[in-house]
Amino acid sequence: MNKDTEEVWLFKLFLESDNGEELHFKKANELMDLIILWAEKNGCQIGGGYRKPNEKDLEI
C-alpha cells in the first residue's frame, strides 16, 4: 500500500558544484537557512545539520 503521509521524512542529500569547483561554506549556510525558513513557514521542524563529507558518506 502506498502511504503519502509520515510523521517524519529523512533526507540525505549532497550539495556540489556543477563545474567541479569547491563550494564555500557560505553556500551550505545559505541552503540551510532556506530550508529552515521553508520548514517554519510550513509548520515543520528541522533536525540535524551539515558538515564536510567523509569517504564513507560518499559511498552510494
MDTraj code that builds the backbone (N, CA, C; nanometers):
import mdtraj as md
import numpy as np

residues = "MET ASN LYS ASP THR GLU GLU VAL TRP LEU PHE LYS LEU PHE LEU GLU SER ASP ASN GLY GLU GLU LEU HIS PHE LYS LYS ALA ASN GLU LEU MET ASP LEU ILE ILE LEU TRP ALA GLU LYS ASN GLY CYS GLN ILE GLY GLY GLY TYR ARG LYS PRO ASN GLU LYS ASP LEU GLU ILE".split()
xyz = np.array([
    [0.0844, -0.1179, 0.0000],
    [0.0000, 0.0000, 0.0000],
    [0.0887, 0.1239, 0.0000],
    [0.0561, 0.2192, -0.0826],
    [0.1307, 0.3442, -0.0905],
    [0.0757, 0.4415, 0.0135],
    [0.1642, 0.4872, 0.1020],
    [0.1244, 0.5810, 0.2073],
    [0.1911, 0.7148, 0.1790],
    [0.1119, 0.8203, 0.1621],
    [0.1649, 0.9517, 0.1278],
    [0.2027, 1.0359, 0.2487],
    [0.1647, 0.9935, 0.3686],
    [0.1941, 1.0727, 0.4878],
    [0.2776, 0.9929, 0.5866],
    [0.3682, 1.0612, 0.6507],
    [0.4526, 1.0043, 0.7551],
    [0.4745, 1.1114, 0.8602],
    [0.5038, 1.0714, 0.9824],
    [0.5352, 1.1676, 1.0876],
    [0.6709, 1.2319, 1.0618],
    [0.7624, 1.1552, 1.0052],
    [0.8993, 1.2022, 0.9802],
    [0.9431, 1.1579, 0.8414],
    [1.0118, 1.2462, 0.7701],
    [1.0779, 1.2128, 0.6442],
    [1.2268, 1.2364, 0.6620],
    [1.3081, 1.1440, 0.6161],
    [1.4531, 1.1539, 0.6277],
    [1.5114, 1.1863, 0.4911],
    [1.5927, 1.2908, 0.4838],
    [1.6603, 1.3296, 0.3608],
    [1.8102, 1.3089, 0.3776],
    [1.8729, 1.2557, 0.2763],
    [2.0183, 1.2535, 0.2684],
    [2.0509, 1.3105, 0.1320],
    [2.1153, 1.4254, 0.1315],
    [2.1451, 1.4882, 0.0039],
    [2.2850, 1.5459, 0.0058],
    [2.3343, 1.5720, -0.1121],
    [2.4671, 1.6298, -0.1289],
    [2.4525, 1.7619, -0.2025],
    [2.5328, 1.8587, -0.1641],
    [2.5397, 1.9863, -0.2337],
    [2.6767, 1.9921, -0.2988],
    [2.6792, 1.9966, -0.4301],
    [2.8067, 2.0027, -0.5013],
    [2.7952, 2.0955, -0.6200],
    [2.9081, 2.1496, -0.6612],
    [2.9069, 2.2430, -0.7732],
    [2.8853, 2.1674, -0.9043],
    [2.8327, 2.2368, -1.0017],
    [2.8110, 2.1734, -1.1320],
    [2.9324, 2.1833, -1.2239],
    [3.0376, 2.2526, -1.1772],
    [3.1566, 2.2681, -1.2612],
    [3.2830, 2.2094, -1.1975],
    [3.2684, 2.1368, -1.0877],
    [3.3830, 2.0736, -1.0239],
    [3.4625, 2.1620, -0.9298],
    [3.4251, 2.2885, -0.9194],
    [3.4956, 2.3787, -0.8281],
    [3.4453, 2.3580, -0.6860],
    [3.5305, 2.3912, -0.5898],
    [3.4917, 2.3780, -0.4499],
    [3.3863, 2.4821, -0.4141],
    [3.2979, 2.4439, -0.3221],
    [3.1946, 2.5348, -0.2737],
    [3.2395, 2.5958, -0.1421],
    [3.2097, 2.7224, -0.1237],
    [3.2420, 2.7899, 0.0012],
    [3.1380, 2.7531, 0.1062],
    [3.1800, 2.7521, 0.2309],
    [3.0928, 2.7238, 0.3444],
    [2.9665, 2.8088, 0.3411],
    [2.9757, 2.9315, 0.2908],
    [2.8604, 3.0217, 0.2847],
    [2.7455, 2.9625, 0.2028],
    [2.7784, 2.8872, 0.0977],
    [2.6733, 2.8279, 0.0137],
    [2.5914, 2.7273, 0.0940],
    [2.6596, 2.6439, 0.1721],
    [2.5885, 2.5470, 0.2558],
    [2.5036, 2.6196, 0.3591],
    [2.5572, 2.7262, 0.4147],
    [2.4835, 2.8063, 0.5126],
    [2.3580, 2.8658, 0.4508],
    [2.3692, 2.9180, 0.3293],
    [2.2545, 2.9772, 0.2601],
    [2.1453, 2.8735, 0.2372],
    [2.1851, 2.7540, 0.1948],
    [2.0870, 2.6488, 0.1714],
    [2.0180, 2.6098, 0.3017],
    [2.0944, 2.5935, 0.4087],
    [2.0356, 2.5564, 0.5372],
    [1.9386, 2.6636, 0.5851],
    [1.9738, 2.7903, 0.5663],
    [1.8837, 2.8993, 0.6043],
    [1.7512, 2.8909, 0.5282],
    [1.7586, 2.8608, 0.3991],
    [1.6365, 2.8481, 0.3186],
    [1.5520, 2.7299, 0.3639],
    [1.6162, 2.6196, 0.3965],
    [1.5439, 2.5015, 0.4437],
    [1.4721, 2.5322, 0.5746],
    [1.5405, 2.6006, 0.6661],
    [1.4797, 2.6369, 0.7945],
    [1.3610, 2.7298, 0.7734],
    [1.3768, 2.8295, 0.6889],
    [1.2661, 2.9221, 0.6609],
    [1.1460, 2.8482, 0.6034],
    [1.1714, 2.7575, 0.5089],
    [1.0622, 2.6801, 0.4488],
    [0.9927, 2.5964, 0.5555],
    [1.0709, 2.5288, 0.6391],
    [1.0132, 2.4432, 0.7430],
    [0.9252, 2.5237, 0.8378],
    [0.9761, 2.6368, 0.8838],
    [0.8991, 2.7206, 0.9757],
    [0.7709, 2.7714, 0.9108],
    [0.7796, 2.8107, 0.7854],
    [0.6628, 2.8613, 0.7128],
    [0.5562, 2.7530, 0.6962],
    [0.6005, 2.6269, 0.6887],
    [0.5086, 2.5159, 0.6649],
    [0.4781, 2.4338, 0.7904],
    [0.5075, 2.4905, 0.9081],
    [0.4735, 2.4245, 1.0335],
    [0.5530, 2.2980, 1.0602],
    [0.6761, 2.2937, 1.0119],
    [0.7618, 2.1765, 1.0309],
    [0.8826, 2.2139, 1.1157],
    [0.9514, 2.1123, 1.1635],
    [1.0749, 2.1314, 1.2375],
    [1.1876, 2.0619, 1.1631],
    [1.3075, 2.1157, 1.1761],
    [1.4264, 2.0589, 1.1134],
    [1.5198, 2.0098, 1.2228],
    [1.5733, 1.8904, 1.2068],
    [1.6734, 1.8379, 1.2984],
    [1.7969, 1.8018, 1.2186],
    [1.9109, 1.8137, 1.2789],
    [2.0346, 1.7785, 1.2090],
    [2.1063, 1.9017, 1.1604],
    [2.1909, 1.8817, 1.0643],
    [2.2701, 1.9905, 1.0117],
    [2.3523, 1.9432, 0.8941],
    [2.4688, 2.0002, 0.8783],
    [2.5547, 1.9625, 0.7665],
    [2.6998, 1.9725, 0.8096],
    [2.7845, 1.9078, 0.7319],
    [2.9284, 1.9052, 0.7576],
    [2.9988, 1.8630, 0.6303],
    [3.1300, 1.8706, 0.6327],
    [3.2066, 1.8179, 0.5201],
    [3.1903, 1.6661, 0.5184],
    [3.1717, 1.6056, 0.3999],
    [3.1563, 1.4607, 0.3950],
    [3.2891, 1.3885, 0.4149],
    [3.2812, 1.2680, 0.4676],
    [3.3994, 1.1828, 0.4731],
    [3.3849, 1.0769, 0.3626],
    [3.4837, 0.9910, 0.3485],
    [3.4821, 0.8909, 0.2409],
    [3.3599, 0.7984, 0.2508],
    [3.3240, 0.7588, 0.3716],
    [3.2087, 0.6690, 0.3885],
    [3.0788, 0.7364, 0.3426],
    [3.0671, 0.8665, 0.3676],
    [2.9474, 0.9387, 0.3246],
    [2.9309, 0.9355, 0.1730],
    [3.0389, 0.9314, 0.1008],
    [3.0343, 0.9396, -0.0445],
    [3.0055, 0.8062, -0.1110],
    [3.0018, 0.6987, -0.0330],
    [2.9659, 0.5678, -0.0875],
    [2.8150, 0.5638, -0.1095],
    [2.7753, 0.5199, -0.2254],
    [2.6323, 0.5170, -0.2565],
    [2.5846, 0.3736, -0.2643],
])
top = md.Topology()
chain = top.add_chain()
for i, resn in enumerate(residues, 1):
    res = top.add_residue(resn, chain, resSeq=i)
    for name in ("N", "CA", "C"):
        top.add_atom(name, md.element.get_by_symbol(name[0]), res)
traj = md.Trajectory(xyz[None], top)
